[in-house]
Amino acid sequence: MIRFDHVTKQYPGTNRPALNSIDLEILRGEFVFLVGASGSGKSSCLRLVLKEEKPSKGSIHVLGQDLGSISNRKVPYFRRNLGVVFQDFRLLPNKTVYDNVAFTLQVIGKSRGFIQEAVPDTLKMVGLDGKAQRLPHELSGGEQQRVAIARAIVNKPQILLADEPTGNLDPTTSAGIMTLLDRINAGGTTVLMATHEAGIVDQMQRRVIELSAGQIVRDERRGGYGATSAVPTITASSGPSADSVPTSRPAAAAPKVPVEVMQHAQPLYIEPEVSDEVTDAAAAVTAAATQATPVEQPPTTMTRPVLPATKHDMPEQLTLAEKLGLRAPGENPHETGEQEVGPTK
Ligand SMILES: Nc1ncnc2c1ncn2[C@@H]1O[C@H](COP(=O)(O)OP(=O)(O)OP(=O)(O)O)[C@@H](O)[C@H]1O
């Protein structure tokens, strides 16, 4: 489903690769945590899967496609199979909850009838029934993240990428968000999540891939967080003496979600009830949105040859549709009212 073969990523102006000859295979239906100190390469890994960045060396296959052979024009079509959730939510601040979720479907040309069914159903699934007409600033952080998750799954992606999705949330809300991601995964969606949250990783006991200085140092089928929060920050610094220069990046965030909070996490999603037509419908949407598929077994061995590197090439200013990969950079927006986006708050 996701395969890295000898992937090296070195950003321009740096003297050390952010990812150094990574070999990795993630199978359909897996839930994988990417852990490691700040700067170890987690976000780079996710950006490569999204084809937001190109590897300097090596090849990446996602959903059976060699990303190197997908033209820029076809990237938006490729990304329609992927949902993405970020730490800072990235909602459109002047659009309602409904419109934020509908936006994804509008951009890819879904019919109004389809949107009118899919959006309320997905909002119900993430527990935001009744808040469709709110603006993002009228929601709590956890609710905003649920809107972002609804937006990510409304198009039924096969893969959900999450980059520190609980990073801006309190422990209880974080635990609730994890119950939602867990439920989405249980429906068959492959989830790849970068996190610094030891409590979450320790409690969920899923596959854990640990990065250190751009290399995989641990790949456990059912792992805990390990000692990564104690590992010093890694920087792909520039300049000849960069290795000895102190980093300006912050150290890895202190984990804040205790295992007890995870154990008492309240589900945020709608559980189906036999006699309730509304929740039955929600469950159907959940199943459809997450496309149940059998879970394959992950591989047990890896090899890591060393390769050098080149450049990265994405434009700095992108519209939301472009950032979500729904439209090629520079392609004409239609009537969906695109705008530049940053953190929601
Ligand atoms: N666009 C870029 N240009 C130059 N260097 C970059 C760029 N993006 C990331 N890096 C460097 O690549 C390395 C890996 O960064 P990355 O963001 O992948 O780490 P991370 O593990 O996600 O960190 P964090 O936990 O802080 O989010 C870091 O040293 C970072 O400074």
The ligand as an SDF file (V2000), in Angstrom:
LIG
                    3D

 31 33  0  0  0  0  0  0  0  0999 V2000
   11.6660   22.5330    3.6080 N   0  0  0  0  0  0  0  0  0  0  0  0
   12.7750   22.2170    4.2830 C   0  0  0  0  0  0  0  0  0  0  0  0
   13.9550   22.7630    3.9510 N   0  0  0  0  0  0  0  0  0  0  0  0
   15.0870   22.4440    4.6060 C   0  0  0  0  0  0  0  0  0  0  0  0
   15.1380   21.5710    5.6290 N   0  0  0  0  0  0  0  0  0  0  0  0
   13.9760   20.9950    6.0120 C   0  0  0  0  0  0  0  0  0  0  0  0
   12.7450   21.3000    5.3670 C   0  0  0  0  0  0  0  0  0  0  0  0
   11.7700   20.5830    5.9610 N   0  0  0  0  0  0  0  0  0  0  0  0
   12.3680   19.8740    6.9290 C   0  0  0  0  0  0  0  0  0  0  0  0
   13.6850   20.1250    6.9620 N   0  0  0  0  0  0  0  0  0  0  0  0
   14.6760   19.5140    7.8660 C   0  0  0  0  0  0  0  0  0  0  0  0
   14.5810   18.1180    7.7000 O   0  0  0  0  0  0  0  0  0  0  0  0
   14.7000   17.4680    8.9630 C   0  0  0  0  0  0  0  0  0  0  0  0
   13.4900   16.6110    9.2180 C   0  0  0  0  0  0  0  0  0  0  0  0
   12.3840   17.4740    9.4120 O   0  0  0  0  0  0  0  0  0  0  0  0
   10.9170   16.9180    9.6590 P   0  0  0  0  0  0  0  0  0  0  0  0
    9.9970   18.0810    9.6860 O   0  0  0  0  0  0  0  0  0  0  0  0
   10.6470   15.8370    8.6990 O   0  0  0  0  0  0  0  0  0  0  0  0
   11.0850   16.2940   11.1270 O   0  0  0  0  0  0  0  0  0  0  0  0
    9.9830   15.8140   12.1700 P   0  0  0  0  0  0  0  0  0  0  0  0
   10.4550   14.5300   12.7350 O   0  0  0  0  0  0  0  0  0  0  0  0
    8.6340   15.8330   11.5340 O   0  0  0  0  0  0  0  0  0  0  0  0
   10.0820   16.9610   13.2700 O   0  0  0  0  0  0  0  0  0  0  0  0
    8.9410   17.5180   14.2690 P   0  0  0  0  0  0  0  0  0  0  0  0
    8.6760   16.4290   15.2470 O   0  0  0  0  0  0  0  0  0  0  0  0
    9.6050   18.6960   14.9070 O   0  0  0  0  0  0  0  0  0  0  0  0
    7.7560   17.9000   13.4260 O   0  0  0  0  0  0  0  0  0  0  0  0
   14.8880   18.5530    9.9980 C   0  0  0  0  0  0  0  0  0  0  0  0
   16.2370   18.6900   10.2750 O   0  0  0  0  0  0  0  0  0  0  0  0
   14.3650   19.7990    9.3120 C   0  0  0  0  0  0  0  0  0  0  0  0
   15.0260   20.9520    9.7700 O   0  0  0  0  0  0  0  0  0  0  0  0
  1  2  1  0
  2  3  1  0
  2  7  2  0
  3  4  2  0
  4  5  1  0
  5  6  2  0
  6  7  1  0
  6 10  1  0
  7  8  1  0
  8  9  2  0
  9 10  1  0
 10 11  1  0
 11 12  1  0
 11 30  1  0
 12 13  1  0
 13 14  1  0
 13 28  1  0
 14 15  1  0
 15 16  1  0
 16 17  2  0
 16 18  1  0
 16 19  1  0
 19 20  1  0
 20 21  2  0
 20 22  1  0
 20 23  1  0
 23 24  1  0
 24 25  2  0
 24 26  1  0
 24 27  1  0
 28 29  1  0
 28 30  1  0
 30 31  1  0
M  END
$$$$
